[in-house]
Amino acid sequence: TIEIEEVQGAGGGAWSGAKSVVIKGELSKKGKMLGDFKARRYSGGGMFGGYKGTCAILGRCVKTLGRDVSEWLAHPTPQAVLGDL
């Protein structure tokens, strides 16, 4: 299971500051927990960030979190901290 815990993203694209997304999740099999994690990613928009909107910047955060979680799934551990935490 994965749960979005926090999203910070004021309107105005890169001009209104960095955006971030925090998620937490756990992996279980047949009722037994194999591992859990908490992860955060933030972005100011990257190259040409001034030309990107808030949703596009948050999308970068979520896409990178997806990569973080997929790497963790290969070797799940308890109380893992992923991304920019």
Buried (B, 14 or more C-beta within 10 A) or exposed (E): EBEEEEEBBEEEBBEEEBBBBBBBBBBEEEEEEEBBBBBBBBBBBEEEBEEBBBEBBBBBBBEBBBEBBEEBEEEBEEEBEBBBE
